[in-house]
């Protein structure tokens, strides 16, 4: 009681009031304030290296694959032909690493606002940042809003791998952002955005889903397990320009051999379907917002 041990990193934020996640740190690898945010990289005793932005954990080497695979393959396997993909954010490279695995993807454009996150991820998180150097990926350092304003109807899928709705990522949870993504999509395109956990910030989840639903004729919410995130879960809001989209039924199903070849540790078609099955309290909270 009333004691926080020296040498431990503890995450506090009003987005999950009364909750703190702590990790024993073996080494501080890097700490700086970039033009946009506070960046911290540490090595931990139990979870490998952590990337922390503005005091909030973005990923840990031990369980990052769950988040990266799900935010990537949920939309990619829902869209019938995801040739051209845009990633907004995702500076650690993990989402790009997963998106390029999908055999239907021909080109990936990634826009990350903070070049220092890209540089430091390459240096300290090479197992994720390898995605940034894949030949399918074209990388831009800049503002996602400005980029999409100049690229109308170009993408089949847009994935927003943002930090939480504070600091530079706050604008990525607004209705205006979903409206802008709509203009950057080809007919029938769909989007997938990080949307927080319904266990501790249900109002934020509802608000984000409401923004999505106001723009897209079909919308839904799915979730995955990530032990190092507060409450152990994180969710995704998805929207589609096709009103007949069935988010919970993948149009692309991989064989076991294909899953092994792509080195997927979490995602398969069964997980895809189950991720849209919400506990009763969550289903009731958003029942009027999902398709």
Long-range contacts (C-beta under 8 A, 24 or more apart in sequence): 9-40, 9-42, 9-44, 9-50, 9-52, 11-52, 11-55, 11-56, 11-57, 11-230, 12-55, 13-55, 13-56, 13-164, 13-166, 13-230, 15-164, 15-165, 15-166, 15-196, 15-200, 15-201, 15-204, 15-230, 16-197, 16-200, 16-201, 16-230, 16-231, 17-200, 19-200, 19-230, 19-231, 21-57, 21-228, 21-229, 21-230, 23-47, 23-50, 23-60, 23-228, 29-124, 30-120, 30-123, 30-124, 32-116, 34-114, 34-116, 34-117, 35-114, 35-116, 36-113, 36-114, 36-167, 36-168, 37-114, 37-163, 37-167, 37-168, 39-114, 39-116, 39-117, 39-120, 41-120, 41-124, 41-125, 47-228, 49-124, 49-125, 50-228, 51-92, 51-117, 51-120, 51-121, 51-124, 51-125, 53-117, 53-163, 53-167, 54-163, 54-166, 54-167, 56-163, 56-164, 56-166, 57-228, 57-229, 58-92, 58-163, 59-92, 59-94, 59-125, 59-128, 60-228, 61-125, 61-127, 62-227, 62-228, 63-226, 63-227, 63-228, 64-92, 64-94, 64-128, 64-226, 65-94, 65-265, 65-266, 66-224, 66-225, 66-226, 66-265, 66-266, 67-94, 67-224, 67-226, 67-229, 67-234, 68-94, 68-95, 68-97, 68-98, 68-128, 69-98, 69-264, 69-265, 69-266, 69-267, 70-222, 70-224, 70-236, 70-266, 70-267, 70-271, 70-275, 71-95, 71-159, 71-161, 71-192, 71-194, 71-236, 72-98, 72-99, 72-102, 72-159, 73-98, 73-102, 73-264, 73-267, 73-272, 74-192, 74-222, 74-236, 74-238, 74-247, 74-267, 74-272, 74-275, 75-157, 75-159, 75-190, 75-191, 75-192, 75-238, 76-102, 76-104, 76-105, 76-157, 76-252, 77-102, 77-250, 77-251, 77-252, 77-253, 77-269, 77-272, 78-190, 78-238, 78-240, 78-245, 78-246, 78-247, 78-250, 78-251, 79-156, 79-157, 79-188, 79-189, 79-190, 79-251, 80-188, 80-251, 81-156, 82-156, 82-157, 83-107, 83-156, 84-109, 84-154, 84-155, 84-156, 84-157, 84-186, 85-109, 85-155, 85-156, 85-157, 85-158, 85-159, 86-110, 86-111, 86-148, 86-151, 86-154, 86-155, 86-157, 86-158, 86-159, 86-184, 87-111, 87-158, 87-159, 87-160, 87-161, 88-144, 88-147, 88-148, 88-158, 88-159, 88-160, 88-161, 88-162, 88-172, 89-113, 89-144, 89-160, 89-161, 89-162, 89-163, 89-169, 89-172, 90-159, 90-161, 91-117, 91-118, 91-121, 92-117, 92-121, 92-125, 92-128, 92-129, 93-118, 93-121, 93-122, 93-125, 93-128, 93-129, 93-130, 93-131, 93-132, 94-128, 94-131, 94-161, 95-131, 95-159, 95-161, 96-131, 96-132, 96-134, 96-137, 97-128, 97-130, 97-131, 97-134, 98-131, 99-131, 99-159, 100-131, 100-134, 100-136, 100-137, 101-262, 101-263, 101-264, 102-252, 104-252, 105-136, 106-136, 107-136, 107-138, 108-134, 108-136, 108-137, 108-138, 109-137, 109-138, 109-140, 109-155, 110-137, 110-138, 110-139, 110-140, 111-140, 111-141, 111-142, 111-143, 111-144, 111-147, 112-139, 112-140, 112-141, 113-141, 113-142, 113-143, 113-144, 113-168, 114-141, 114-168, 115-141, 144-172, 145-171, 145-177, 145-180, 148-180, 148-181, 148-183, 148-184, 149-180, 151-184, 152-183, 152-184, 153-183, 153-184, 153-185, 153-186, 153-187, 154-184, 154-186, 155-184, 155-185, 155-186, 155-189, 156-185, 156-186, 156-188, 156-189, 156-190, 157-189, 157-190, 157-191, 157-192, 158-184, 158-185, 158-189, 158-190, 158-191, 158-192, 159-191, 159-192, 159-193, 160-191, 160-192, 160-193, 160-194, 161-194, 162-193, 162-194, 164-194, 164-196, 165-196, 165-204, 173-204, 173-207, 173-208, 173-211, 174-211, 175-211, 175-214, 175-215, 177-211, 178-211, 178-212, 178-214, 178-215, 178-216, 178-239, 179-215, 181-215, 181-239, 182-215, 182-216, 182-241, 185-241, 187-241, 188-240, 188-241, 188-242, 189-240, 189-241, 190-216, 190-238, 190-239, 190-240, 190-241, 190-242, 190-245, 191-216, 191-238, 191-239, 191-240, 192-236, 192-237, 192-238, 193-236, 193-237, 193-238, 194-234, 194-235, 194-236, 195-221, 195-234, 195-235, 195-236, 195-237, 196-234, 196-235, 197-223, 197-229, 197-230, 197-231, 197-233, 197-234, 197-235, 198-223, 198-233, 198-235, 198-278, 198-282, 198-285, 198-286, 199-231, 199-233, 200-230, 200-231, 202-282, 202-285, 205-235, 205-237, 205-285, 205-286, 206-285, 206-286, 206-289, 208-237, 209-237, 209-286, 209-289, 209-290, 210-289, 212-237, 212-238, 212-239, 213-239, 213-289, 213-290, 215-239, 216-240, 216-241, 217-241, 217-242, 217-243, 218-242, 218-243, 218-244, 218-245, 218-247, 218-291, 219-289, 219-290, 219-291, 220-247, 220-248, 220-276, 220-290, 220-291, 221-276, 221-278, 221-282, 221-286, 221-289, 221-290, 222-247, 222-248, 222-275, 222-276, 223-275, 223-278, 224-266, 224-275, 245-291, 246-291, 247-276, 247-291, 248-272, 248-273, 248-275, 248-276, 248-277, 249-273
